[in-house]
Amino acid sequence: MRGIIASGAYLPYRRLDRSDISKFLGSGGGRGTRTVASYDEDTTTLGVEAARVALQHAPAGFQPDQLWFATVDPAYTDKTNATTLHAALRLECDIALDFGAAARSAVGALRTALTGGGSVLVVSSDIRTGQPGSGDEAGGGDAGAALVVGDESHGPVIAEYLGGASATEEFIDRWRVPGATESGNWEERFGETQYLPLGASAWKRGLDAAGVGADQVDHLIVSGLHGRAVRAMVGRLGEAKAKVVDDRTATVGNVGAAQVGLLLTDVLEQAGPGQVIAVLSLADGADLLVFRTTDAIAGYSSHRTVADQVAGGAALTYGKFLSWRGNLAVEGPRRPAPSRISASVSARSREYKYAFVGARDRASGALHLPPARFSRDGDAFDDMDPVPMSEVQGTVATFTIDRIAYSPSPPIVFAVVDFDGGGRLPVELCDLDADALAIGDRVELTFRRLFSADGIHNYFWKARPVR
């Protein structure tokens, strides 16, 4: 039996009310909200956060054989972005690959993992934007999703893969040239006429391959960036259309390459045993994946569910959104911007920088953050054990709000954090309103991009309030 062993998703903390767009511009906008990645988040950090959730749901000590990362908005080209996820997650596998350049890459990576061998951590993420006032800007969303694929030798399979089918056709629907931040779109009726026969073909052949009928589908996910084609496709799916799940576009937005993973995770967090889930994705063709949940899903522990994250966001003004997206230039701090980081220093401190691994003195038990060669208790030298700290929570001992230091979105909030089990470190805080912070607040770590200089991104860990 091969299928999904664990899943997880990550939604950024901030939400943009679409009605604020029309209030600001006099046009555009709409109803509902969309998720917004913070100024210190990119598709790599979104992917790390989603994968952390998925791995917490996997069997204890699980290590995937491969890591695959799919996004259409990579933080780097030429350089493999999956290696950053690999380092931040402290994985042992030697294969970490990018699947990129198109929204279809994410569902393609998932299907390839399902039909292949070994265990694969399939991560997808996207940051969707568009010109101010455009439908893409209002209707998009930002998110990450992660699915652990394998067989029973890797852990209990919660959703068995029954089969599927694909249909491919070349036509111009949506495109973006390298370096552009907004997508181009052809006239909607044309895309609809292209997608519907492809979706119908994949639907019929995929159900036949899976050995199920449309009336046996309990949850139907229809995904795609062409909203009109998705709605029309739903109307043509017969009995199954009554089982269409909430695509979260009213509260999250369309998260592009991450939508299949996000919605599949959402369904798995709510499904019971023996339920059939059909996923139909429309992107440069059509892909159908069919799953059946197993008895193992009854004992599946859901941590940081999609529903909880949808309900847990906080408002962001449209002006701040434009600033974070680089569409509104505001005066920066009157301090010099930071210099680029050193590749050699980053390599030497890889375990601490990317995976937040401290060191504990074997003799005294003293925990050192950052890692040290000399113990602060006694005279031990190079007698340390590595201690992964990224999942350890802490308490704010004291803090300061700095409105002068360099930041793309001031003020900066720094706190001295006492970590559970030992260790104290000054840490930058995020995803909070500074005025609401208090000594004694509980915090947890999150992987972020501190800054970029000369095209090099400086990744490290910040802390956010435990909610």
PADOKE-376335 format. One record per residue: x, z, y of N, C-alpha, C in turn; residue in one letter. Coordinates in steps of 0.02 Angstrom, whole numbers, plus 50000, padded with zeros to 5 digits. Atoms other than C-alpha are relative to their C-alpha. Example, Ala and Ser with C-alpha at 12.3 -4.5 7.8 and 13.67 -1.06 7.14 Angstrom:
2
500455000049941506155039049775500455000050060a;499584999749941506845035749947499615003750055s;
//
This chain:
467
500435000049940500005000050000500445000050062m;499615000449939500724994850168499535000250060r;500434999649941500044998750339500305004650052g;499794995749944500125011150483500065007249975i;499874993050019500885028350453499855004750059i;500114995949941500765034950631499944995550061a;500075003849938500325029350806500015004750059s;499994996049939500465035350984499964995550061g;500055003949938500135029651162500195004550058a;499824996349939500685034551336499694996650059y;500285002349937499725032651498500335003750057l;499724996649941500585036251664499495004750031p;500414994749972499925051151758499574997650059y;500365001949939499375042151916499474994649987r;500575004750006497735032451938499844997350070r;500225003249938497225020152072499254998549996l;500725001649996495375019652119499944993050030d;500045007049977494965001152134499634999350066r;500375000649937493775004352278500465001150060s;499534998949945495285009952383500334993450022d;499695006449982495944992052378499584996550054i;500435003349950494434984952472499975004050065s;499994995949939494464999652593500624998650042k;499375001249967496274995652634500054992850026f;499915007149984496214976552633499384996650028l;500635003349980494384972952668499744995249948g;500225004450055494244963152505500345002249936s;499704998350064494674964052321499735006549973g;500204993550027494574979952221499494999449944g;500514999750052493054984052115499855007249983g;500194993350022492414998852018500495002649947r;499584997050051493355011051908500715001350024g;499314998449984495195015551902500474996149954t;499485002950042496825008751832500595004849999r;499394995950005498405017551772500564996750040t;499455002449959499955016051880500655003549979v;499344997250016501745018351822500325002450064a;499674997149941502715029451942500604995750020s;499415003649975504155022952046500605000949955y;499434998750045505335030651917499864998149928d;500175002350067504505022551767500074992449997e;500015007250014504765005251692499774999149929d;500265001150068504284997051528500425003649947t;499584996450048505765005251441499795007349996t;500204992950002505265022951491499305000849972t;500684999750029503435019451449500044999549924l;499915000850072504005013651277500285006349967g;499714993850027505065029251250499465005449993v;500514994850002503605040651294499484998849946e;500485001650053502395031651178500305001249931a;499674999050064503655031851036500095007449984a;499944992750012503925050651058499365002849971r;500654997750026502065053451029499914997749928v;500095002750067502035042050876500455003749950a;499544996750046503565050450798499805007249988l;500254993250012502765067550822499444999949948q;500535000750050501325061150713500274997849932h;499705002350063502505054250580500225006149958a;499764994550042503105064850432500635003350029p;499434996349974504385078250476500654996749977a;499355002950016506135071150485500004992549990g;500045007250012505525053050476500494996250045f;499565004649963506785039750529499834992949980q;500165006950017506255021450539500624996049982p;499455004450017507325007850463500174995250057d;499895004649945507094996950617499575002150060q;500384999049938506504998150798499914993250033l;500165006249965505624983350879499635001650064w;500294998649934505174983351063499754993650032f;500305006049971503984970751142499735001550070a;500264999549932503644968651328500104993350035t;499915006249960503404954451452500345001650067v;499704998049937504194964351594500615004449985d;499434996050021505894969951527500415002550059p;499574997349948507014981151630500654996050006a;499405004250002508484970151579499854993549965y;499925005950041508754952351524500744999449983t;499335000250031510324947751426500135006349959d;499894993750036510484966151381499385001949960k;500554997850042509404972851238499715006650025t;500324993949976508144985551303499855004949944n;500154995650057507754992251129500565004949987a;499454995350011509475000251124499935006350042t;500134994149959508965011951265499495004549966t;500484996150038507435017351166500335003249940l;499654997550059508535019251013500415006250017h;499594994449979509705030951108499575005950021a;500434994549975508315041051193499635003549943a;500364997250057507405043551027500465002949947l;499494997650047509035047750937499874997549929r;500135003050065508665035750795500654998649963l;499415001150041509855033050652500064992749976e;499995006950024509395014950610500484995850041c;499525004449967510615001150653499684993750029d;500345006049975509304988050698499515001950055i;500444999049943508494988550870499954993450038a;500085006849975507774972150934499454999650052l;500525001649951506784965451082499584994149977d;500465005750007505244954551061499704999150069f;500215000249931504894947951233499764993350025g;500165005949961504364935051362499274998049998a;500705001950003502524933551310499585005749975a;500454994750021501024944951287499894999849924a;500125000650072500834938251110500575003149959r;499434997250037502544945251062499845006749969s;500154993350026501814962651038499604999749936a;500395000550061500484957950912500394996249947v;499575003550048501734946050832500495004749966g;499544995050029502974960250808499645004449951a;500384995650044501614971050731499834996449935l;500185003550062501044957650609500624998749957r;499385001150038502844953650560500205006349963t;499844993650032503134972150523499525001349941a;500504998750052501524973250421500104995649939l;499895004650056501994958250313500715000249973t;499314999650021503814963150294500135006049955g;499804994350041504744977450210500345005350041g;499694994549965505504994050255499525003250051g;500404996749949504875005450392500234997550069s;499865002749934504754998950570499615003950053v;500324997149941504385007750734499894994350049l;500185005649957503464994450835499755002950066v;500164997349934503424998951021499834994250047v;500195005049949502544989051158499845003650065s;500174997249935502334992151344499924994450050s;500115005149948501814983151500499855003550066d;500184998149932501704985351688499694993950032i;500375005849975500374973751759499905000750075r;500115000049928500274968951941499784993150021t;500215006449972499794954652054500045000350075g;499995000049927499664949552235499485005050026q;500474995149973498814962752345499304997050008p;500695002249997496934961052330499794995449944g;500165004750054497024949952176499655003549942s;500324997350060496034952052015500515002949952g;499494997350044497644954651918500235007050022d;499794993549975498144969052031499485005449983e;500534995050012496464977952016499865000849925a;500204999750070496134973651834500555002049952g;499454998350044497864977051765500065007549990g;499854993050013498544993451700500695000649970g;499334998750027500165001351642499965004949942d;500034995650058500445009151471500544998249950a;499575001250057501525010651317499635001849937g;500304998550065501025010851133500524999349946a;499515000250054501955013650971499645000949933a;500304999850067501495010950788500565000449949l;499524999450055502485016650636499724996449940v;500235004250055502315003650498500455001249939v;499624999050062502825006450318499545000349940g;500424999150060502215010050142500035007349979d;500074993050021501875025850042500675003449987e;499354996950009503725028450011500275002950065s;499784997649934503925031850198499565005650026h;500464994949977502425043350218499294997949986g;500705001750011500525044050201499774994350046p;500265005649961499755027550257499305001850023v;500664998149974498275031350371499554993950008i;500405006149994497715013150390500354994449962a;499715005250041498055000350254499884993250031e;500075006849975498374982550309499704995749945y;500355003950050497134971350217500174992650004l;499845007049991497654954550288499804997650069g;500165002849935497424942950435500144992650003g;499875007249990497654925650507500174998750072a;499815001949932498344916850659499824992750013s;500115006949979497954901050756500404999050064a;499555001249943499164893350881499854993250031t;500115006349964498924880051014500395000450066e;499665000349935499924874451166499524997950054e;500395001749941498944874951328500205004750056f;499794996049942499234881651504499415004350021i;500534995249982498184897251532500285005050052d;499684995149957499324910651608500754999249993r;499285001050003501154909351654500345003850056w;499594996849949502544917551751500724997849989r;499315002250007504274910551784500465006050006v;499534994449996505804921951765500135001950073p;499884997449933506024932851919499375001150041g;500634999249963504214931651977499675006649981a;500364993850014503144947251990499264998949987t;500705001450010501434938951986499924994149952e;500155005450047500664927751852499584994750034s;500455005449981499884910851882499454999449948g;500575000750044498174907251808499664993350011n;500395006149995497274891051769499265001850006w;500724999049991495414888951800499705003049936e;500224995950056494474901251688499614996249947e;500415003550050493254889251606500434996049951r;499555003850044494694878951537500285004649945f;499734995450049495484894051453499495002149949g;500534998150046493824899051379499884994749947e;500125005450049493584882051298500574999449950t;499435000350045495324883251222500005005949951q;499944994050041495224901051157499455000749948y;500564998550045493504901151076500094996849931l;499915002650068493854888950932500595003149964p;499434996850032495544897050901499815006949974l;500224993450021494764914350894499534999649941g;500465000750056493374908350780500364998349935a;499625001850059494624900550661500385005949972s;499634994250024495724916050652499535005349972a;500494995150023494184927050631499764998449929w;500265001850066493474917550483500555000449946k;499475000150050495124914850393500305006949988r;499724993350007495734932450428499555004649959g;500454996050040494174940750358500014997949927l;499955002450069494284929650204500645002649967d;499374997650028496104934450179499985007549986a;500064992750009495664952950198499495001949947a;500514998750050494204951450078499435004350025g;500564996249971492914959050196499554995250038v;500475003949961491374952350281499915002950069g;500104997749932490904953650463499565006250003a;500454994350001489544966150418500345006449977d;499634994150024490854977850342500465002950053q;499564997649947491834979650505499685005950035v;500254994049966491624997150578500235000450072d;499734999849932492734995150732500314993250015h;499735006649981493104978650819500355000650067l;499615000249939494484977150948500114992650018i;499875006849975494524961051050500435000750062v;499514998949948496044960051162500244993350028s;499725006049969496744947451285499995000650076g;499974999949927497204944451466499504995350033l;500525004549974495874930951485499325003349990h;500604996050006494364941851521499394996049981g;500585004050015493094927851515499994997749927r;499965002150069493694921551347499875005949953a;500124994150042493694939251275499255001549996v;500724998650000491884942051329499614994849961r;500355005450036491324925251262500135000549925a;499834999350071492234928351097499605005549968m;500404994450027491344944951073499304997649984v;500685002550010489684935951090499934995449940g;500045004750056490124924250946500195003149933r;499764996850061490634936950816499455002949956l;500544998150044488924939550738499885007449997g;500184993050009488534956450663500545004750026e;499454995649981490244963350709500005001850074a;499964998949928489954962150896499705006750021k;500294993549983488914978150893500505005649989a;499504994850015490474987450834500614999650048k;499445000749953491584982550983500165006750032v;499794993649971492594997451043500124999350075v;499854999849928492845002451224500714997850011d;499325002549988494324992551288500375003750055d;499704995649950494685005851419500184996550066r;499825003549938494794992851558499685003350061t;500334996849943493595003051667500415005950026a;499634994149979494775017951671500764999149998t;499285001150009496495011451616500214993350029v;499835006849982496454992851653500254996249939g;499735004150054497084978451547500765000850000n;499294998450002498824983651491500414994649964v;499615005850023499354966451428500295000849931g;499654999850064500654967151291499875006449962a;500114993550033500244985451255499285001149980a;500724998650010498354983051240499825000849926q;500164999550071498274980051052500225006849973v;499754993650025499354995351015499625005850029g;500374994749968498425006151141499305000849969l;500684999650025496685001851077499995001849926l;499964998250070497195002850894500155007549992l;499874992850000497925020150927499385004050017t;500614996649978496325025251017499505000449943d;500485000150056495255020050867500235004549944v;499744995950055496385028350739499935007450014l;500074992949982496275044750835499285002549991e;500704998150006494385044450812499694998149933q;500315002850061494095035550645500025005049943a;500024996250061493635043150479500254995849942g;499755003750058494185038050303499534994249981p;500395005650027493635021350229499694995450051g;500285004349948493265012650394500434993850011q;499665006349990493704994450425500094998750075v;499835001449930494584990350589500254992950005i;499785006949989494734972250645500264999350071a;499685000949935495914967850788500084992550012v;499955007149983495704950650867500334999450069l;499625000749938497004946250999500014992750021s;499995006749972496864930851111500594999550049l;499415001049957498554925751182500384994049974a;499685006250022499224907951170499804998249929d;500275000950067498144906551016499585006149983g;500394994250021497294920050915500315003149938a;499754996350057497834933450792499495005149979d;500454995050027496714943850679500385004449950l;499714995150046497324959650592499435004549976l;500544996050028496174969250474500305006049962v;499774993850031496444987350420499415003849970f;500494995150025495525000250316500335006850000r;499734993249998495805018650351499975003249930t;499964996750065496295029450202499795007350006t;500184992949999495895047250152500515004050041d;499494996449963497535052350236499835001050073a;500164999549928496765049750407499595006350014i;500394994049989495645064850380500445005950021a;499554994649981497155076250396500504998150054g;499545002649950497995065950532499955004150064y;500004995849940498495076850679500114995750062s;499965003949939498185069050849500265004350057s;499694996449945499345075250986500024995350060h;500015004049939499125068851164499624993649989r;500425005850016497685057251121499904995650062t;500165004649945497215042051225499435002950042v;500564997149962495565050551272500225005750044a;499744994449959496485066151332500394997450060d;499605002749945497675055751436499574996450052q;500465003249953496265045551512499695005250046v;500344994849962495435061651568500485004150042a;499524995549968497045069551631500394997350058g;499615002949946497645058151771499845003050068g;500104997849930497775061151958500024993950046a;500095005749954497365049952106500654998150035a;499455002749961498615038852195499714995550055l;500255004149946498325030852365500234992749991t;499825007050005498355011952378500654998550038y;499385001049963499725012752509500615002049960g;499454997950043500845022552391500094995249942k;499965005050053500435010152252500384993850023f;499655005949973500994995552361500745001450011l;499304998249989502585004852406500375000249934s;499684999650065502995008552224500114993149969w;499955006750029502694990352178500454995450041r;499575004049958503824984152318499644995150044g;500395004549958502404975552411499895002750071n;500064997049934502464987252561500655003650015l;499354997149982504124991252643499885006050047a;500054994049959504205008952711500715002550015v;499344997549983505635017852797500265004749946e;499704995850051506785025452669500345006050029g;499644994149976507735041752680500634998050037p;499405001649960509125041852808500625003049968r;499434997950040510405045052675500254993949961r;499765005850037511535032852582499704999749930p;500265001050068510835025552421500555001649950a;499494998250050511715031252262500384993849975p;499595005350028513115020852186499814998949927s;500165001550070512965012552017500375004949954r;499704995450048513345023151866500574996649963i;499425002650037514915021151760499814998849927s;500145001650070514735012351593500405004449953a;499584996050044516175022051518499775007249998s;500254993249999515515038951575499345000549961v;500645000050035513785034551510500114999849924s;499865000450072514515029951341500265006649973a;499714993650023515495046251329499475005549996r;500514994849998513955056651370499334997649972s;500615003450024512695045851274499495004949971r;500464995450033511945059951170499635004450051e;500314995849949511605070751323499584995850048y;500335004149949511135057051445499354996949975k;500595003750025509915047451336499545004249956y;500414996250047509325059951204499945007450019a;500024993149975509575076251302500185004949945f;499744995750053510615084651168500505004950030v;499554994849977511435101251213500485002149945g;499524997550048512745111351121499935007549994a;500054992850011512645128551042500645002549967r;499404996850026514165139451013499855003349932d;500134997350067514245143650827500115007549997r;499834992950003515005160850859499505004350038a;500434995849958513935167651002499284997850002s;500685002649996512405156550990499814997750070g;500155002149931512535152251176499854992650003a;500195007049992511655136051221500264997250065l;499685003049941512555124451342499644993550020h;500295006049971511675111751453500344998950068l;499845005150050512535100051480500485002749947p;499554997650053513595101251321500685001750029p;499344997949978515265109951341500475000649940a;499504999150054516865110951241500215007349996r;499844992849999517255128851296499355003950004f;500594995849996515945142151264500045004750060s;500024995249944515395152751411500015007249975r;499974993350031515305167651291500575000149950d;499434999950044516965171651210500494994550017g;499475004849988518425159851191499984994249951d;500075005550049517735147151065500144993350035a;499845006649973518365129351091499844994849946f;500215005450046517605113751010499715002949935d;500334996950058516575124850895499255000350014d;500705000649978514835118550942499604995949950m;500485004150037513295111950852499564996450050d;500465003549955512235098350935499295002849994p;500684997349999510495104250987499554995250039v;500475004449964509155091051028499505004250040p;500424996049955508155097551176499424996250031m;500515004049965506995083351227499295002249986s;500674997750016505485091151141499905007450014e;500044992849986505845108951200499705001150070v;500304998549936504765115951339500395005550036q;499654995049961505345127451477499565003050054g;500364996449948504825138651621500394999350066t;499695000649934505165136251807500225006850023v;499724993749975506325150251864500005000250076a;500035000649928506455144252043500004992550016t;500035007149983506255127852138500094999050075f;499945001949930506535118652300499694993250011t;500295006549981505655104352388500444997050054i;499505003149957506925092652467499714993750032d;500285005749964506275080652600500544995850034r;499455003449967508005074552654500404995749952i;499595003650048508915068952497499694993249984a;500235006850014508805050752443499485000049944y;500515001150051507225046052348499574994250021s;500465005449983506145030352340499305002650018p;500674997249988504625041952351500075007550014s;499894992949985505055058252440499345003850005p;499404995950007505015072852430500225000549927p;499754998550067506105077252280499875007449987i;500114993150020505625093052187500505001649944v;499524997750051507045101752093499815007049979f;500144993450026506785116751982500565002249953a;499574997150051507935128151885499545001949942v;500444999150057507155127951712500355004149946v;499774996250057507395141051577499654997249938d;500295003150058507155132251411499875005149944f;500164995550056506335140751262500585000149951d;499454999450047507675147251145500695000050031g;499364999949966509035147151277500154993650037g;499815005849960509805135551404499655000050067g;500275000349932509565134251593500314994150035r;499745006149968509725118451697499574998250060l;500405002949945509205111551868499744993149978p;500325006150022507975097451832499544997550055v;500485002949953507025085451944499324999949967e;500684999950025505145087051925499634993750023l;500395005949984503875072851925499285001149978c;500714999850019502015069451901499665006550022d;500304993949975501475083852010499924999550075l;500054999149928500905088552183500435006050018d;499494994949987502335098652257499695006650023a;500304993949972501185110852347499675004449947d;500344996250053500385116152182500495003449952a;499504997250046502025121152097500105007450014l;499884992949994502355139552063500535002249950a;499534997050047503725149951984499625002649939i;500344998050062503275153051803499614994349968g;500355005750030502465136051776500384997349940d;499705002950060502775128051608500114992550010r;499835007049993503615111051600500254997249934v;499745003650058504085097951470500404994050026e;499555005449978505355083851475499684993249991l;500235006850003505005065551506500584995350020t;499455004749989506185050451504499834995550059f;500145003749938506335041951674500614996150022r;499465003749968507375030051778500145003350067r;499854996349938508255040051914500074995350059l;499925005049947508785024852017500334993949968f;499645006150021509515007352003500484998150055s;499505002149952511085001252088500414994349969a;499635005850024511954984352071499704997349935d;500335002750059510664979651940500075004349938g;499924995550057511104994451827499525005950009i;500494994649997509745007051787500315006549975h;499754993450020510175025451778499435004049969n;500524996350036509075033351645500225007149986y;499884993150018508945052051619499325003449991f;500614996250013507665065751591499795004050061w;500304995749950506495074151715499525004749964k;500494995550029505205087651687499344999250036a;500685000449972503325087251713499615006149979r;500414994250021502015101051708499674998949932p;500375000350063501285104951538499265000450016v;500725000149985499455100251546499615000149935r;
//
